[in-house]
Amino acid sequence: MRNMIIASTSTIYGSEYLEYLTPVLSERLKGLGISEVIFIPYARPGGISHDDYSNKAGLAFAKMNITIKGIHTFENPIQAIENAQAIFTGGGNSFQLVKMLHDLELMMPLRRAIYSGVFYLGTSAGSNICGLNIRTTNDMPIVQPKSFKATGAIAYNINAHYQDPIKDDMHMGETREQRIQEFHIYNHLPVVGLREGSYININDTSEILEGPHHARVFKPNQPAIEVAPGFDFAVL
Amino acid sequence: MRNMIIASTSTIYGSEYLEYLTPVLSERLKGLGISEVIFIPYARPGGISHDDYSNKAGLAFAKMNITIKGIHTFENPIQAIENAQAIFTGGGNSFQLVKMLHDLELMMPLRRAIYSGVFYLGTSAGSNICGLNIRTTNDMPIVQPKSFKATGAIAYNINAHYQDPIKDDMHMGETREQRIQEFHIYNHLPVVGLREGSYININDTSEILEGPHHARVFKPNQPAIEVAPGFDFAVL
């Protein structure tokens, strides 16, 4: 039993924080009778403080009449996860996020909560930790976590903010596709490239692509394929 | 006593592998009487094999009448570094490169060789390992090294393939500058953003920016500054 929304990004171009997700989130949380969400602010985008980040999330959820509580305000964060009605992990730096989750021994409680059916929303770095590890993050490794392992809430890795190659680009750095192909030299896990505005809607065993874009699926030793909204990633 | 060329990239747009560096390299190696370079192919760009990568480097150096020997062909790679006339570490994935260097216990021998004056050429990932750690790499963390620590051949970190923000970009991922600013939330080391075509020419205590571009220098709690070719990074 899982109940999740795994989004490429919190914010699409020209729109407010979480705005594009508000209709689907609002309906989902109302249906589940959820009034409070535990927020995990550890990814700290731009180095924002845990308090400021929780306030930012709080403002977006207030529009849905939902209260946000930052996990950093609990004396016992493991209990906070165990008792949560719902959990939201915001984006930012995946290395810092995973470092904190490992240092505080929260990764396994988070995994258990997700598999027990607690509603989970992830955006960007918060979506990366739904995969088996953060080896397909785009983030800079500004801190060194004990381990790259993540929750394994899904059986593949996410590449958030997936970007197609820029036509006629004169920059010699690798494209996103080349990076994921290099990942497959050393790893056998499928990777889902989620474009900004796409999200995976998980209800128990179905893992459906939603939003306006196709997603790009990478498997080792196979050409990448495009899948349309409505595709069920549970087949991967 | 150090003797190094630390380059943003091996290859500039529209040019062959190492072509833009060949004049300066050729003169430098001739002046030092170097006939053989030990090549470190571990970063494996695109997953290329150690042999194929060494052959590619060999072709570029053959034009300078220099022989390349891949370090992977030595029974004792530590001795290979200790006995090297010169060392070249090619680009690719910084995590895989650093993983191999730590697994094979080559990081400290490499540092000692550099400080003893053995000529060192780094491009891209091979330049990242000249800094104190690889926390400012742009690469995907496709493997997990024991440590992010690097040689510390210079007293700052490199950001290779430095890219300016793309004007009017609708993508919501972080810019390179934002990533380096996040690095400075957790780290105090200066960072040099080296644009493609730029390199640092190190002769003993001078660390001069060369090539056609300015470089961008980042320090914690200070606005980034642009420095022109001829700038000496030793002042950082």
Interface residues (C-beta under 8 A of the other chain):
Chain A: T9 T11 I12 Y13 G14 R44 P45 G46 G47 N93 F95 Q96 I134 R135 T136 T137 N138 D139 M140 P141 I142 V143 Q144 S147 F148 H161 Q163 M170 H171 M172 G173 E174 Q178 R179 I180 Q181 E182 F183 I185 Y186 N187 E196
Chain B: T9 T11 I12 Y13 G14 R44 P45 G46 G47 N93 F95 Q96 I134 R135 T136 T137 N138 D139 M140 P141 I142 V143 Q144 S147 F148 H161 Q163 M170 H171 M172 G173 E174 Q178 R179 I180 Q181 E182 F183 I185 Y186 N187 E196
